[in-house]
Amino acid sequence: MTAEQGLKRWHEVVENGNSPEALAAIIHEDAVFHSPVVHTPQRGRPIVVAYLSAAGQTLGNDSFEYVRELVDGENAMIEFKTEMDGIEVNGIDLIRFDQDGMIVDFKVMVRPLKAVNKVWEQMGAMLERMKAS
């Protein structure tokens, strides 16, 4: 399976609500997530699913859209934009897929600084709510 096929599966999961179950089906068990606001890489399917699920709930509002994508070998880069509490957020998802089209590495970068701070605030709150439930 190619990165293009893996990316197609990613888009389907996002378009269908980014559920933890659907995310788990496309995330490798040893996947690594690199957050724009957490220094250490987050390792393993459960934590990667938690972060991506929280991101989908905080960033994935009505203004969210992917605006550009590049695919090269096992890697895909997707640029996105959204608005959070009146702050324009621009970022990229850099995703590496294995030979089976499973996500093995997912890095998010966000700009500008105001947006990074807003993402940190809302993602932190969402992850705390997820832990409590």
N, C-alpha and C positions, 0 to 999 in steps of 0.2 A: 504494500500500500504506500502511496506517495504522500508527501506533505500536503499536496493539493487535496487529496482525498480526506486526510485527517482534518484539514482546515474546513472542508465541507461539513464534516461531522461536528466540528466546533460551532460553526454558524447555525446548524440545526439545533444544537443544544441551547444556544443563546436565544434563538428565535422562539423556542418553545418554553421559555421561562427559567432556564438555568438551574433546574432542580438538582439537588445533591445526588439523586439516583442516576440521572442522565450524565452528570459530570463524572461520577465514579466509573461509568462505563467507558469513558474515553481517556481517563487518567491512568497512567502506568502506576503500579503499586509502589515503585521507588521514585516517583516523580519529585521534582524540586520546584518550589515556588520562590521567586525573588520579588519581594514587595518594594514599592517605591518609598516606604516609610519604616520598614523593619530591617535592621542591619543584617541579621543572620538569615541565611536561606532556610526555608521551611521544607522539611523532608518527609516524604511519605504521602500516600494517597489520602488518608483521612484529613490531614492538615491542609493539603493543597485543595481538596474539595471544599473544606470550610472557608478558606480564603476566597476562592473563586465564587462560591455561593454568596458570601457576604458582599463581594464586589458587584456581583450581578444585581443584588438588592439595593445597593447604594448608588452605583454608577448607572445602572440600567433603567433609567427613568425614560419618560417620553421623548426627551431631547437627545438620547444616546443614539449615535450612529457611527458605523465604520465608514471611513472616507477614502482609505487607500490600503492596498495590500501588495506585498511583494513575497514571492516564493522562490527559494533557491535550495535545491536538494532537500535535506530533511528539515529545513528551517522556513518559517513564515513570519512576517512582520505585518501587523495590522495596525494602522493608525485609527484612532477614535477621537470623537469629541462629544461632549455632553455639557450640561449646565447643572450646577449644584448650588442651591440657595443664591442664585444670581451670579455665581462665579463660573466663568467659562473654563472648562477643563479640556486639555488636549493631551493625548498620550499615545503610547504604543504598547502593544502586546507582542513580545518576541517569543515565539513558540518553537520548540524542537520536538519532532515526532520520531518514534522508533520505526522499524521496518513494518510493524503491524498497524501503523497509524495512531498509536497511543501517544498521548502527550507525556514527554519525559522531562521537559524543562519549560517553565513558563515565567517570563520576566516582564514586569510592568514598569514603565517609566512614565512619569506625569510632569507636566509643566503648566503654567508657571508656578512659582512658589506659593502663591495664594491658593492655587488649586491643590497642591501637595498637602498643604495644611488642612484644607477642607476634606480631602479624601482621608487623611489620617484621623481627623475628628469623627467622621461618619463611619468609617470602617471599624475603628476602635469600639464605638458604641454598638455596632451591629454584631461584632464578634463577642462582645460581653453578653448581649441578649441571647446569642446562640448558645453560649456556655451555660447560661442560666436555665435554658429550656431542655 
